[in-house]
Amino acid sequence: MSTALHDVMMVALDVRIWSGRKKLRPEDLTATGRLPPRELVSLGSKRLCSPDVLQPFLQVKRRAETRCQAVGVRFARAFAIPRGAAKPLLSSLNSLADQFQQARTAFLSTYDEELARWSAQYPGYERLIATELLPKAVVASRFAFGYEVFAINAIDADGELADVLAQGGAGNLTLGLVGALYQEVACESCAFVRHSLTGREHVTRKFLRPVRAIRDKLSGLAFLDPDIAPLVGSIDDVLAALPQVGPIDGASLAALRGVITLLTDAARMREHGRLLRERSARDAQRSDGPAAMLRTLAAPVREGEAPRREIAVGPGATRAPRADAFW
């Protein structure tokens, strides 16, 4: 297993929310001789309270998932995050846990009144609702907000077990996380293009927030794949060239569209990062040309071997990727 996983922590959210529903039974449909309203029954279930009162819990859950996904990658019903991001993330989750508890307390304090209000909205169906009502203590137990944090350790395997693991492709977890990372970034970028960039002739600097968030996510997990750092460098180059004040339009907006378009395609991202890394390696070799030539000339020639000749190559500067290289 890759040593990169030593820098990975897993965060598994455990958020449970009472659905406020019960299974719809055949006799419920014939209680009054007419079909119940759609707001009361749907998809084989019946609502015991207004779905609006459960929204605060769902919002907290979505915020927790969003914050985990902002710095990590979904994996096995959890989020793989860099160790460096663990402390601020867990502090944020602790704050959300407090908000969840406050919402739970507020909901339970008006539980009986809410049930009565919901039942009063549907005269003639009071029995349909009342037959499934749960005591407040039982409902309270259906709400919970928590998380588990754990690390991934390699299996100390040798002999036959190591052979079996190798045959099954074990040890490729890092590759799976990298693929998931690129795919998540592509999905987030597509959503950004669809909702924020399509059809615009200029944007303000607030539109850079999602781009910076994607950039920070890639940077935080760059240890998983050597091709990520060059990709982050390309994003940084474009962001640095944007005007610091005023609207972003013209060539600047075109460059911004270019890098975001790149980020919408997982395969192109990987290829772009790989090409930049390989070019950087070639430039580094060219810049070492004179020193390599001196080492060659100083090396003794073995008997029977033709004298070695090497053409010196001048130092080559690594060039930053152009904005127009993204499309």
N, C-alpha and C positions, 0 to 999 in steps of 0.2 A: 504494500500500500504506500502511496506517495507520502513523502515527508511533509508535503504541503498541508496534509490533513491535520498535522500537529497545530496549525494555526486556525483550525475550524472548530467552532462550538455549535451544538445543536440546541435550538430552542423550540420546544413543543408546547403550543398553547392548549390549554384545557378550559374552554369557555362553554358553559352549559346554560341554556335559556329555555324556560318553560314555553312550550309552543302555544299554549292557550287554545288548543284544539283537542277534540276527541273523535274517534272513529264514528262515522255516520252509519247508523243501523237502518234496516228496511222499515221498521216500525216508526222511525223518525219522520219518514217521508209521507206517512199516512196519518199522522197525528191529527191534522186539521182538514184533510181531504184536498189540500192544494200544496204545491211545491213551496218550500221555504225560500225566502229571499236569497239572492246570490251572496249578499254580504254576510249571511249567517251560515250558509253551507257552501262548500266548494271542494271539488276533487275528492269526494268520498269522506270529507271530514266536516265537523261543525265547530264554529268558533264559540268559545265560552266567554270571551271578553273582546273588547275592541283591540284590533291589531296596533292601533296607535300607541297604546300604553306600553307596548313592548319595544317600540322603536328605540328608546334610549339604550337598551341593552344591545340591540343589534348594531347601533352606531359605535358603541364602545368596542365591540368585537371587530367590526370592520377597521377601526382605527388601529387596533392592536395588530391585525394582519397586515395592514398597510405599512406600519412602522417596521415590522419584521422584514417585509419584502423589500423595503427601501434600502436595507443594508445587506440582505441575504438572499438565499435561493431556496425555493421550496424543495424539500426532499423528504420522502417517507413520512408524510403527515407532520413534518416539522420544518424548521428553517435552518439552513446551514449559514452561519454568520462568521465573519472574521473575529478573532478574539479581541482585537482592538476596538471593535464596535460593541462589545458585550455590555460594558458598564453603562454607557448612556442609554442603550436599548432597554436594559433591565430596569433602569430608573424610570424610563418612560412607561414600561409595563406596570410598574408598581403604582405609578400615578393613575393609570387607567383602571387598575384594580380598585383603587379608592373611589373612582367615579362610578364603577360598576356597583360597589357596595352602597353608595349613596342612592343610586337609582333603585336598587333592591329595597332599601329601607323605605323610600318614598312610595314605591309601588305597593308594598305590603301594608303600609299605613292607610291606604285608601282601597284595599282589595275588596272588601265587602261592598263599599259604595259603588265601585266600578262595576262589579257584577250585577248589582241591582239596576244601575243605569243602563247597562247593555241589555239586560232582560226587558226593561221597560220600553226599549226601542222596537221590540218585536212582539206586540200583543198577540196572544194566541199560541205563541211558541215558548212560553215560560217553562213549561214542563220539559220540552226538548232540551233546554239549557240546564235546568235545575237537576235533572237526573244524573248529570256527569260532573257536577261541581265538586271540587276538591277542597278539603280543609286548608286554611291558610298555612299551617305548619308544613303540610305536604308540598304545597306550591313553593314555599320558601326553600325547601330542599332541592328544588329543580333549578335553582339559580346558583351558579358558581363561576368564578374567574380565577384562573391560576395558570402556571406554566412550569415546565420542567426544563432543566438545563443539563446537558451531558456532553461528553466528548467521544470521539471516535478513536478507537485503538486498533492497531493492526493485530491480527491473530498470529501468535508465535507458532507457526506451523513448519514442520519439516517432514521429510520422507514422503510416505504415501499421501498424507493429508495435503501437503504442499502441492503434489502433483494433481490431486483432484481439484483443488482450488484453482490452479492454473488452467486446467482444462475448461473449467466453468467460467473463466474470465474474471475471477475474483481479483481484487486489487485495482479495478478500473473505476473506482468510485470517483476519483478526481475528475476523470474524463466525463463522467455523467454529470457532475456538478458544473463543469465548464459548459457543457452543452445546454444544461438548464439555464445557466446564467445568460448565455447569448440569446436563448429563446425568450426569456423573460424581458430582457432589454429590448428585443425586437417588438414584442407585444406592447410594451409601454411606449415605445417610440411611435408605433403605428397609431395608437390612441391619441398621442400628442399631435401628430400630423393631422389626424382626422378632425379633432375638436378645436385646435388652436392655430394651425398654419394654413390650412386649405383656403385658397381664395384671397389671402391677405396680401396687400401691397406694402404694408409696413407693420411692425410690431413694436411694443415697448419692452423694456428690460425685464419686466415681470415675466415675460414669456420664456426667459432663460432659466427660470427656477426648475422646471422639469428636466431641462437639459443638464443642468448642474447636478441635479439629484441622480440622474442616470450616470453621469460622469463619476460621481463620488462612489456609487455602488460598484462600478467597474474597478475603480482604483482600489477600493477596500478589499476586493477579491482578486486582485491582479496576481497574487502569489500562486493561484491555481493554474495559470497558463502564461508562459512568457510572451505570448502574442497580445495580451491584454494591455500591457504598459504602452506599447507603441500606439495602440488604438486610443488610449487615454491622451497620449501626447497630441494626436491629431485633433481631438476635441479641444484641448487646451489652446492649440494654435489658433483655431477658429474663434474661440471665445475671447482670446487676448486681442484679436484684430478688430473686434466689434467696437463701435463708438461707445464711449463711456457715458455720454449724456445724449438725450434726444432720441428720436425714433430710429429704429433699425430698418433700413430699406435698401433698395438698389443692390449693389454688389455685396454689401454686408449681409443682407437678407438672403441673397442667393447662396452665399457661403454657408450660412446657417441652415438653409434648406438642404444643402448638399450633405453636410455632416449628419443631419437628422435622417435624411433618406438612407444614408449608409447604415445608420443604427436600426433601421426597420428590417434589415435583412441579416439573419444570423450567419448565413454562409459568407456573405460579402464582408461582414465584420471580421470574421476569422481570417479570410484571405487578405484583407487589407492589413491587419496586424502582422500576419506572417510575412508579407512582402516588405513592410517597413522594417521589421526585425532583420530580415535577410539583407536588405540594402544597408542597414546600419552596420552589420557585420562586415559586408564587403568594403564599406568606406573605412572601417577601422583597419582592415587588412591593407588597404591602399595607403593609409596614412603611416603605416609601419614599413612601407616599401624601402626607404633608404637604410633603415636599421637592418632589415632583412638582407639587403644586398651586402652590407658590411659584414654581417655574420657569415654569409656565403663565401665572400672573398677570403675571409680569415680562416675558414675551415680548410684543413689539409685535404689534398686530392689523393684518393687511394690509388695504388699502383694498378695500371691498366684501365683507369677510368678517364674519360675525356674531361677536360677542364669545364667546370660549370660556368654558364653565363646567365646573368640575370639582368633584366632591364629595370632600372630604377623607376619607380613611379612616385611622382610628387605627392605631398600630403593632400588628402582629399577631405574637404569639410563636409560634415553631415548636414544635409539641407532639410529644413522643415517641410512637411508635406504642404503643397499648395491647396488653397481652398477649392480650386477647380478640379482637383484630382479625385473628388468624391463621386463624380457622376460622369 
